Amino acid sequence: MGKKYIRETYANDVSFTIEVEQHLHSEKSRFQQIDFYQTETFGTVFTLDDLIMVTEKDEFIYHDMICHPAFAVNPNIKRVLIIGGGDGGTAREVLRYPIEALDMVEIDERVVRLCQQFLPLTASSFDSDNRFNLLFANGLEFVANAKTGAYDLIIVDSTDPIGPGEGLFTAEFYRNCYRCLNDSGILINQHESPFYTRDCREMVRAHSKLKKTFPIARIYQFHMPTYPSGHWLFGFAAKSLDPVQDFKPAEWGSFNLQTKYYNLDLHPAAFMLPTYLKEILKGVK
Ligand code: AG3
């Protein structure tokens, strides 16, 4: 307790700092260091192992983008699996659709319990909804044992590939996700960033494995002020649906959802990547 700044290191000589008004909570769970802070500009900030996961000010960007593009490509998504996502923000967005079932597998129950206490903005999704089945388990093991073709959509809302999130960036995990998806299945994953060396290395590794596993493996971008460089990516991998060619704007429009970041103009644009990133991806085998 008593920390004055949240400081996330992006490179040996680069870091991002937010002044802390109040250090609300600090605890080491079986899996990781968990902290909540009150800040002036970003509101409540939630970190795992000193990396920023969620802030009240910009979480809408991440949670819009991890969820809505998939539903605009397959508006008939009914069975969804979220791996990770313990803050509840991804589940909150998914539950806005007329889906039948949402399974969420989070490794660290403490993250969920503490977000319920300190971050109701995202954790309100844990309030009762009979479609929602929340499990505390290892995501890697869960998909290894899940039924073939069980899901229309799998969303991997993970940390960076260090610590408990590491297994969620392995070829074995992606292969099991492929197997658990049906023929129109989509996998969305937290895909790091191309800008700083460390994030870029992980981004390339993830993309390479996804490309080997799925016939369609695309990347899309969004602007995330509190993540390294502010330029962040999700992966869109699928068995048959292309995120741009199979985009269904009219059908998504008829859901009549109010969103704060995602919109139908932005959808195809998010898949159009800057030159330096295209160059990096070209070299990925
Ligand atoms: N998931 C973590 C995204 C990666 C953040 N990385 C970092 N700050 N270095 C966020 C979970 C939101 N539901």
Residues whose N, C-alpha, C, O or C-beta is under 5 A from the ligand:
A	BS01	AG3	L51 I52 M53 G85 D87 G89 D157 S158 T159 D160 T226 Y227
